[in-house]
Structures are given as C-alpha cells and as structure tokens.
Amino acid sequence: MFRLTPQAAAQIRDAMQSADATDMALRVAARQGADGDVEYAMGFDDGRENDTEFSADGVRILISHHSAALLDDVELDYVELTPGAFNFIFVPGSAVGAAMQAGGCGSGTGCGGGGCSKGPAGKFAMATTNSQKTGKVYLVGAGPGDPDLLTLRAARLLEEAEVVVHDNLVSPEVMARVPAGTRRIYAGKQRANHSMPQQDLNALLVELAQQYRVVVRLKGGDPFIFGRGGEEMEALAARGIAFEVVPGITAACGISCYSGIPLTHRDHAQSVMFVTGHLKDGSSDLDWQALARTGQTVVIYMGLGAIDEICRQLIAHGMAPDTPIALVERGTTVRQRALTATLATMPAHAAASAVNAPTLTIIGDVVRLHDRLAWYHPEQPA
C-alpha cells in the first residue's frame, strides 16, 4: 500500500494548512511508460467516487483506480514545497522498484541537476496543485448507437476515462461500456431543450481538464459531423488544453447500412449530401435548390421537427412529389424503426406513426431499395 514517511506527512499537513485546504486530500496518480519508467503526479484534490481513499499519518490519501497497481508498496519520503508546486521523492518498494531505480532522479529537476541528496534514489517528478495541472480532453465519436460499432480506440478510452461528458445521442448500450466508478456528466441537447448551453459546456471541459488526467467528451456519431467538435476544440485550444479527436461512424453511414439503404448506387445516386435540419439560430433555411437536384441522396440530421417544411420546400424547388423518403428512428439499436413514404405523403405518415427523435432522414431513389435490402430486424432473435 502507498505510505508516507513522518517527514513527508508533516510537510503535506503544513502545506494544506497554509493553503487552507484541510478539508481536502492528497491525490496521487502514477502511470508506467513504454520505456518502463514510472511517472508520478500529485496535488490537493477533493474526493471522487472512483478513487480509493485511506488515511496515513493524519493525511487523507486518494489513489486513482488507474494507479493502484503502480503505487502498491511505494513510500513517499520527501516533499519539497515551492510556490504553486512541489517536488517529491518516492522510495520504491518491490512492486515497481526496478523501474524506479532505473529512472534514478531523472533530470534532477528541483535538486540542482546533480542527483538528489534528499533521500534514497527514486523517480523524481514535478506536480502542480489542482488549479495548475491539466489533463487531456478526448473528443470521442460513439457511433450511431450499436456498441459493437465503437472503434477500438474509443472502447479503450472509455475504460481509461476518469470522467465522461456525454450527450443525448449516445445510446444507453454505449454508456453501459463506461465503468461503474467513472464520473458521468450529462450534457445532452434536444431541439429547444439544451441541458447545458454550448458556451457553458466549453468552459466545463476546460475545468475538467484541470482536475482529471483523462477527460472523454463522448459524442453520438462522429465529433466533426454536426457534433460541434470543432467549436469545443477551439475553446480548448484557446485555453492551452491538450486534446485529441477519435473519429466515430457517423449516423448517415451506420444507419443507412443497418437500414439497407445504400447512400450511393450507380443506378440511383452518384453523390450524397449531409445537411442539418436546423441551423444555429434554430431555422431550417437550407439551400433548397441544391438539395432538390436529381441523381443524389440527401441525408438530413436532426430534421424530424421540420419534416413538413423539408418536404414542402423540396417539392417547391423541383423535386418530384413521389420521391421516396425514409425516416429511421434510433438506428442501429434494438429499437430501430424505419418508415418509408414519398415527399408528398411523409408528413401525414410521420404524424400518424408517432416518430420520435433521434431520427435520420434519407431522401432519394436509393430509398426504393430498402424493402429488398433491409437485413437488420432487431425485433427478431439472432
């Protein structure tokens, strides 16, 4: 178990008292790099449900569940406090002794560059207090709903995440892949009902990066296809927060496949257009002339609330009233339901069928293939 020497405990208690942080705890985290070195970080923090908490020499200790194995049988021997930060030395135990001894005192940061005389040799590192340290934000595409469509990278990050900020389009099946002890924050957006304004969400991601090492912003589909990933990245970049984007299968691709509606087909469509059913100001003022061209497939995200207007405008701009259209509700999940009709009949058909969001709209001759090519029937046992 992680231990404190009396000297280290006294220094930590003094630091907490001077910072008026006596109601907080020392948070310690560790990770092992590919070269075998063990890196450590620590700071004052308040408790989280995925931490292991215990007391040592009057100091509350929080150990991240990701770090428990690396911190087994390790002792914190010495702390050197500096304004806004502190250096520290670990005395290795049997679990990670070889790796730490190989690391020596690193570059000697904080001890004159000539090795450390403050205590036995060990990996020497720098950590800042909670207000200064930053983690990394991963903008992760969750795909259209079926958890089997997650990328390997996305699945690994869900296992490693300390906090997951998820939206309304992430399916319950995908959220079930998040470990039970991981903190979850709902930031869903539905038409005219945003649980958190985008500006507040951007600020939240920055704040979380200052508290956690691995922050996952989990988005339905792909972060860069109507997912506001670009806006969130701009906010993170402006604050100097590290980020990474993990692509996901966008709804148009995943749901069209599960519906047996190929988006392109040499006999039906030579191009495809992805558009959003409502703009930033809430309107649906789209380029109707371009959308009404023949020989293409039009996929509309978030268009259910404007389906009457969409059908009316496309007909008004020259698209044939008998053009086939499909509404696919909760595509790729066990609750998938597909409705097909024409531009002329879909408004009444959708109203009578009580279609609910999230729903993807597909318009074009390729929809005629649905009846023959539909292969996914979730109501039937596999």
N, C-alpha and C positions, 0 to 999 in steps of 0.2 A: 504494500500500500504506500502511497505517496506520504512522505513525512517531512516535518520541519525540524531543524535544529533549534534549540532555545534562542540562539542569536538571531536567526532568521525570523522566528516568530515575534521576537521583541521589536525588530525593525519594522515588520509589517504592521504590528499593532500601533506603533508610533506614527507610521505613515497614515494609517486610517484615521487616527485621532486628529492629526494635523490637517487632514483633508475633510474632516467632519463626515467621514464615511463609515462610522462604526456600525451602521445597520447593513453594511454590505459585506461582501466576502471576496476572498482572493480566488480569482478564476485562473486555472492553469490548463493549458492545452498543449498537445505535442503531436508531431507528425514525423514520419520517417521518410526521407527522400530516397530516390532511386540509388543514390550512392551509398546508402546505409547510414548516413548521418541522421541524428535525431535533432529536430529543431523544436524549440520551446517558445511559448509566448504566455504572458500572464498580465493581468490587470484587475482592477477593482470592478466588481460587477454585482448585479442583483441576481437572484436565483432564477433558474428556468427549469421547466419540468423534465427536460431531457438531460439534466446534469445529475451526477452522483454527488451528494453533499455529506460532509462529515466535519468534525471539529478536531483541531490539533493545536495544543498549547494555547487555547483561547482564541484561535483564528478559525473562522468558517472557511472551508475549502470547497470549491466547486470544480469538479472534474468532468469535462465533456465526455459523453459516451463514446466519441470517436477516439479519445485519447487514453482511455482507461488501461488498455494493454501496455502502451508505451510508458505509462507513468507508474506501472506496478514496480514496487521495490526501488523507488527513486527518492532521494532525500534532497530537499532544498537547504543548502548550507549557508549561503551568504547572499545578502541583498545590498546593493549599493544604490542609494536613492539620489536622484538628480532632479532638478525642476522639470515636472511634467513627464518624467520617465524613470525607469530604474533598470539597472543591470542585475544579473543574478547568476549564481553558480549552482549546478546540480552535482551531487555526488552520486555516481552511477551505482546501481545495485546489480544483481545477477541478470535481471531480465534484459537490460539494454547496455550493460557495461562495456561490451566490446565496441559497439558502435560509438558510444560516447567517448571512450578513451581514444579511439581512432581520431575523433574530431578534435581532441585536445582543447585548446582555448580559442579556436577559430582564428580570427584576425587580431585578437587581443583588444577588441573594442572596449573602451572603458577601463583598461588596465595597462595603458602605456604602450601597447603593442609588443611587449616583451614577455608574454606569458603571464599567467595570473598567480600571484603570490597570496591571494586572499584565502585560498582553500585548496583541497585536492583537485587535480586536473579533471576537467569535465567540459561538456559543450557549453560555451559561453554565448549568451544571446542578449538581445535588446528587446524590450517590450515597452509600449507606451500605455498610459492609462486609457480608460474606455473612451474618453472623448477624442482621442487622437488616433487610435488604431483603426484600420479599415480592413474589411474583408473584401470579398469579390461577389458581384451580383451576376448570376447566370440567367439570361433570358431564354427559357426553355419552351420549345414547342411541344405541346402534349398530344398533338394529333387530333383527329376528328372525334374520338370517343372510345374506340376499342383499345384497351390497354396493350394488346398484342401489337399494335401499330406504333408504340413508342420506339424511338431509336435506342440503341444500346447505351449511348451517351446519356440520354435523358433518364433512362432507368437507373443508371449508376448515380447520377446526381441526386435523384430522389432519395436514394439510400444514404447519401452523404450529407444532405442538407440539414442545417440546423434550424432553418425557418423556411417555410414555403408560403409565398404570396400567390394566391390562385384566383382565377376569375370564374365567371358564371358558366363559361363554355367548357370548362374542364369536367369531364364526366365523373360520376361517383366511382366508376370502376377504375379510372386512373388514380383518383385520390386514395383509393384503397391500397395503392402501392407505396404510399408515404408511410414510413414507420410511425407507430402509435405515439412515440415520445416526441416527435418533431413538432415544433410550434407551427400552427397554421393560421394564416390571416386571410380572410375572405375580402376580396376587392372586386366583386363582380359588378358587371354593368349590363343592365337590361334597358330596353327602349324606355326613355323618360324616367328611369329609376336607377340611378347610379349610387351604389353603396358608398363610394368614395370618389370625389372629383379627381380628374387626372392630375391636376397640379398637386393635390394632397398626396396622391399615390406616388408621384415622382419624389416628393420630399420624404415619404416613408421609406422608399428604397435606399435613399442616401443615409437616413438614420439607422436603418437595419445594418447597412454595411459597416457602420461604425461600432456595431455591437456584436456581430456574428462573423465568423470566418467564411461560411458558405451560405449565401442567400440565393434561393431559387425563386425566380419570378416565373410562375408556370402559366402558360397561355394556351388556350384551345387552338388547335391547328398549328400554324406557323407564326412566329413572332412578327415577321415582316409582311404578312398578307392580312391587311386590315386588323392587325393586332396591336397597333400603337407602339410596337417595339422601338421604332426609330425615335419617337418622342421621349421614351424613357431612357434610351441610350444617350440622347442629347443632354438630358438632365444629369445623368451620372457622369458624363464626360466633363460637363461644366464644373462639377464639384471634385474632379480628380479621382473618382471612384473606378476601380478596375471592374471590367465587365467582359462577358463572353456570350455569344449567341449560339444556341443549339437549335438547328432547324427542326421543324416538325412537318408531318404530312398535312398539307393544308386541306380544309374541308372539301373544296372543289374536287381535288384528286381522290381523296379517300372515299367520299360519299358517292361520287359518280361511279367508282368501281364497285362499291357494295350495292349499287342500285342497278347495275347492268346497263349504264348509260355512258358509252364512250364519248369523251368530250370532243375528240376529232375522229373522223372516219372519211376515207377517200370518196365515199358515195354521198356523204351528207354534209360534212363541215371541214373546211380547210384552215380554220383559225378558231381561236377561243378567246373570249374576253371575260375578265374577272372585274366586277364592279361592286360597290357597296350600295345597299338600298337606301341609306340615308347618310347625308353629309354631316360635317362637323356642326353646322348650325341647325341640324335636325330636318332639313329639307331633303327632297328627292329630285333636285334639279340636275338631271343627268344629261349626257349628250345623246338624246334620243335618236337623232338622225344616224349616228354611228352605230348605235345598238340595233337599229332596225334593218341593217344590211342583211342580205341573204348570204348563204354559204358559210355561216359561222355559228358557233354556240355561244350563248350568253349565260354566264353564271353570276347570280346575284346573291351576295352575302347580306344577311340581316334585312331582307326585303319583305318579310311576311306582313308587317304592319302597313306597307304601302302597296300590297299586291293589286288592289283595284286600280290605283293610279298607274302602276307599271304596265298593266295590261292595256289600259286605255291609251296611254301615251305611245306605246309601241304600235298599236293599230293606227293611231292618228298619224304616225310618221311613216307609214307604209308597210309595216309587217302584216302579213296575211292573218286575218282573224282565226283561221283554222291551224295556225302554227302550234305545234304541241308544246306543252309546258309541264314540268314536274315540280312538285313541292315534296322535299324529302325531310321528314321530321326526325330529329335525333339520329341522324345517320351513323352507321357502323356500330351502333349499340344494340342491345337486345330489345330496345323499344323503337327501333327503326320502323317508319311507316312512310310509304311513297304514294302520292296522289298524282294522277296524270289527267290532263284535260287539254283544252285549247285556250288561246288567249281570250276568246270570246266567252268561254264557259267557266274558266277557273275562278273568278271572283265569287260566283254563287256556290261553286263546288267546295271551295275552301271554307266558306262561311258555314255551309251545311255539315262539313266534316269536322268542325271544331279543331282545326290545326293549331298547334302550339309551338312557340319557339323553344329551342333553336331549330330553324328550318332553312334549308338551302333551296334556292330556286334555280332550275335549269331550263333554258328555253332554246329550242331549235329542233331541226329534223331528227337529230340523234335520239331524241326522247322517244321516237317511234320504236326504237329497238328495245325499250325497257321490257315490254311484255315477253319478248323472246329470250332476252339475255339475263333477266333477273335471276340471280343464283343464291342470294342471301335471304333466307327465310327464318328470321330469329325465333318465330313462334314455334318452329318445328325442331324437335331434338336432333342433334347432330348424329 
